[in-house]
Amino acid sequence: MSFTVTQLRAFQAVSRSGSIHAAADQLLVTQPSVSAAVAALARELGVQLVERDGRGIRLTPAGEAFSPYVDQVLGLLEQGRRSALEATRPDAARIRVIAVNTAGEYLLPALIQAYRGTRPATEILLEIGNRREVIRRLEAREADIGIGGRPLGPRVSGRPFIENELVVVGREPIDDLEAATWLLREEGSGTRAALEAYLDEQGIRPREQLTLGSNGAVKQALFLGLGVTLISLYAVSRELRDGSLVRIPAPGTPLQRAFHVLRLRQPSPRSAVNELIGFLHAPAARTAITAALAG
């Protein structure tokens, strides 16, 4: 049985885009070449990987089962390529970081700036997603380091590096938490999971809930007085200082959670990745965050 990287990349592009045309545009090749690569891969496997779905295509059950392995293989090859390159050219280090929204928006820019002050040649690529996406990207080997809550599953390990305090906030003080509209993040968000657990533990049954897709959207809704939410203090520290939002006394708050540095248990990280992990656990990282939040 023999596959080519070209076949695997074509299948991955098709599985993610749901279209031969979109996959061809992504890979900068022709549509017939994508179709031929996916067909050859299917013949090699002896199963049908894709099927027609209206004007597009979708994965068959066999294709769905095969897809996560393709992601892992291609991710591992990319990590191996980076490792080989960095072994001969340490100045060519590139580290891919995937962070949950709050950490990615409010902590990582300051941390990256501080780290590049000591390692200016290291390129750090930052992407942001919810907790579910962070774990997926790590397991698919599409990221070297994750920043998020406690690790999920046996393949991802994590070590806390900074506390994350969750508080209830709104535009104005309120007395009745059940009468308020509660603003929730999207499914898969760690903050949403913490909020839902908090409401359940405190026996709070809101009359209305509103789901929004990002910290920015939640904050805009807060500014408009659409409701209240449980949110990281990092995300609203400036607004609490200037009075555009207020902290609302609520039983059981603040909640103490920690941001973790996450990585796959195997293989061992490259030396450049280990250096960044070491920095994130060092006092210099906390100093950089404190300075950024005070500014």
KAPE-V957750 format. One record per residue. PHI is phi in whole degrees, -180 to 180 (none if undefined). Layout:
phi=PHI
phi=PHI
This chain:
phi=none
phi=-138
phi=-114
phi=-113
phi=-62
phi=-60
phi=-64
phi=-66
phi=-67
phi=-64
phi=-64
phi=-61
phi=-65
phi=-67
phi=-64
phi=-84
phi=-94
phi=70
phi=-157
phi=-65
phi=-61
phi=-65
phi=-63
phi=-64
phi=-63
phi=-65
phi=-89
phi=61
phi=-133
phi=-84
phi=-63
phi=-59
phi=-69
phi=-66
phi=-60
phi=-66
phi=-66
phi=-67
phi=-65
phi=-65
phi=-65
phi=-63
phi=-63
phi=-64
phi=-79
phi=80
phi=-140
phi=-85
phi=-99
phi=-134
phi=-148
phi=-65
phi=-145
phi=66
phi=-87
phi=-113
phi=-135
phi=-139
phi=-76
phi=-77
phi=-55
phi=-66
phi=-64
phi=-61
phi=-69
phi=-81
phi=-57
phi=-61
phi=-70
phi=-63
phi=-58
phi=-68
phi=-63
phi=-67
phi=-65
phi=-67
phi=-62
phi=-66
phi=-64
phi=-65
phi=-62
phi=-64
phi=-64
phi=-65
phi=-65
phi=-71
phi=-66
phi=-102
phi=-135
phi=-57
phi=-75
phi=-97
phi=-61
phi=-134
phi=-122
phi=-99
phi=-117
phi=-119
phi=-126
phi=-64
phi=-53
phi=-62
phi=-65
phi=-66
phi=-83
phi=-114
phi=-114
phi=-64
phi=-55
phi=-67
phi=-66
phi=-65
phi=-60
phi=-65
phi=-68
phi=-69
phi=-67
phi=-103
phi=-132
phi=-64
phi=-84
phi=-81
phi=-95
phi=-116
phi=-103
phi=-107
phi=-125
phi=-125
phi=-158
phi=-80
phi=-60
phi=-62
phi=-69
phi=-60
phi=-65
phi=-61
phi=-67
phi=-65
phi=-67
phi=-84
phi=61
phi=-96
phi=-147
phi=-89
phi=-137
phi=-117
phi=-124
phi=-172
phi=-78
phi=-57
phi=-64
phi=-111
phi=86
phi=-79
phi=-89
phi=-113
phi=-107
phi=-154
phi=-136
phi=-63
phi=-130
phi=-160
phi=-74
phi=-128
phi=-95
phi=-103
phi=-132
phi=-93
phi=-136
phi=-163
phi=-77
phi=-138
phi=-63
phi=-135
phi=-104
phi=-111
phi=-69
phi=-77
phi=-79
phi=-80
phi=-82
phi=-99
phi=-95
phi=-114
phi=-78
phi=-73
phi=-58
phi=96
phi=-83
phi=-66
phi=-65
phi=-62
phi=-60
phi=-66
phi=-66
phi=-63
phi=-66
phi=-64
phi=-60
phi=-67
phi=-65
phi=-89
phi=68
phi=-90
phi=-115
phi=-61
phi=-72
phi=-149
phi=-129
phi=-131
phi=-95
phi=-130
phi=-95
phi=-163
phi=-60
phi=-61
phi=-66
phi=-62
phi=-66
phi=-62
phi=-65
phi=-63
phi=-60
phi=-81
phi=77
phi=-78
phi=168
phi=-128
phi=-155
phi=-101
phi=-147
phi=-65
phi=-61
phi=-61
phi=-77
phi=-128
phi=-60
phi=-67
phi=-67
phi=-70
phi=-68
phi=-88
phi=86
phi=-72
phi=-131
phi=-126
phi=-84
phi=-104
phi=-59
phi=-145
phi=-60
phi=82
phi=-114
phi=-77
phi=-89
phi=-100
phi=-127
phi=-119
phi=-81
phi=-113
phi=-88
phi=-110
phi=-158
phi=-69
phi=-66
phi=-134
phi=-79
phi=-65
phi=-62
phi=-65
phi=-61
phi=-64
phi=-68
phi=-61
phi=-65
phi=-66
phi=-59
phi=-61
phi=-63
phi=-63
phi=-94
phi=-91
phi=-57
phi=-60
phi=-67
phi=-66
phi=-63
phi=-64
phi=-67
phi=-60
phi=-65
phi=-67
phi=-71
phi=-79
phi=-78
